[in-house]
Amino acid sequence: MDDKYLLETILIQLNSTELLIKKGEQLFTQGDSITSFYHLQTGRIKLIRNTLEGGESLIHVALSGETLAEASLFSNEYHCSAIAIIESKVRCYKKHDFLQLIEKNTAIMKKLLQIFSQQVRDLRTINEIKNIHSARDRVLTFIKSEMDDKREITLTISLKDVAYKIGLAHETFYRELKKLEKHNIIKRNGSTLKLLSSSI
C-alpha cells in the first residue's frame, strides 16, 4: 500500500470540509492559531515564511495529494503562510479531531509517522535535484529517484506539476523528455516513464 492511499484510509475516518482556494488567496497565515490541517486535492499551494528582514522565504510548493500544516499540529500557531499559486481544492480536518484519533490509536500514529518521515526524505531529495544545474541531469536524477525495480515510474501528477516540482519551466521539461526519448534513454507510455539505458 503506497503512502498516498494509506493516508487517505486514515483521513477518511475524520469529518472534513472541502474548500476552494482561488489563485492568490491564503489558506492560512503565519502566526495564526492552528485550528486545522489540510489535504490538497487539486492545484498548487506555496508555503512561505516571513524573514526577520521583512522579506519572504519559499519553503515548499505542495502538489495534489500532499498534506499541509502537519508540521504545526503540535504547535499553537502556524509556522508559515499558505498561498494558492493556482485555483486549488483542499479538504480541511480539525486539529482536535485529528489529535484525538492518533491518541486513541497507536497503530495509526505509527503509520502517520512513517508517512510524514517519508515526506521529509522526499523533500530533501527534491531540494538536491533542484540544485543540479543541467536540465537533462535534473530530469534523469528525478526519474532514477522515483523508479521501481523495473526502472519505471508512473506519474500521479501532471507533467507540468512534475516540472514545477523539480524547478524547471514546463517547456524545458517537455523538451528534455523528448530528447531523452529520441536517444532511446527513456520510453514514455502515457503516464509511465521507463529508463532504458542501464549505463545512466
Sequence and secondary structure as in RCSB ss.txt:
>XXXX:A:sequence
MDDKYLLETILIQLNSTELLIKKGEQLFTQGDSITSFYHLQTGRIKLIRNTLEGGESLIHVALSGETLAEASLFS
NEYHCSAIAIIESKVRCYKKHDFLQLIEKNTAIMKKLLQIFSQQVRDLRTINEIKNIHSARDRVLTFIKSEMDDK
REITLTISLKDVAYKIGLAHETFYRELKKLEKHNIIKRNGSTLKLLSSSI
>XXXX:A:secstr
  HHHHHHHHHTTS  EEEEE TT EEE TTSB  EEEEEEESEEEEEEE TTS EEEEEEEETT EESGGGTTS
SB SSEEEESS EEEEEEEHHHHHHHHHH HHHHHHHHHHHHHHHHHHHHHHHHHT S HHHHHHHHHHHH  TT
SEEE SS HHHHHHHTT  HHHHHHHHHHHHHTTSEEEETTEEEE  TT 
